[in-house]
Amino acid sequence: MPGASCRSGAGWVTPLYRCDMDVEKAIRTRRTHKAFAAARLDPAVLEGLLELARWAPNHRLTNPWRFRVLGPLTRDRLMALAEAEELGSAVKLQRAPTLIAVSAHLAGDPAQDREDLLATAVAAYLVLLGAHARGLAGYWRTVALLDGIEAREILGLAPQETPVGVLYLGHPVQEQRVPERAPLAQVVIHLD
């Protein structure tokens, strides 16, 4: 039903699937950005993005994702650690005004841990997709530095947490090109 609103004065309109959601456009137009304007995200916008992550599918509703929004002191400590490990690497932690360290809380059961790790990755992607839908730029980077004892201490990661990556968020300063994608036939296998 084009033009339908997803909310009414009393709450959510049902059935929800009739709402105007252009998910395909959002997925196809989201790009990785590595250059951002200097302004940090408004805290209310950031909270809205993190709230979206809570809706990621997760088996047994374990809510395994953990998000740590890095303040200036934490960022400085991680940058010093990165620079000590590899000269010139700290600059990557300066790319965006807002950084979020993402980790998965794992329970120790291999099957559930796999589910929870993948669910956390989906939650991180929802933050990026939500940022794009709000006209913001984003970038997901896995950072090997976070696996080390010192970085884990800086972030306050519990022993049962595993780092997933860092989300870089901010306002875009440039358009990104549309990347080449593998043809569907290269990535899909139909089985009998």
Secondary structure, 3 states (H helix, E strand, C coil): CCCCCCEECCEECCCHHHCCCCHHHHHHHCCECCCECCCCCCHHHHHHHHHHHCCCCCHHHCCCEEEEECCHHHHHHHHHHHHHHCCCCHHHHHCCCEEEEEEEECCCCHHHHHHHHHHHHHHHHHHHHHHHHCCCEEEEECCHHHHCHHHHHHHCCCCCEEEEEEEEEECECCCCCCCCCCCHHHHCCCCC
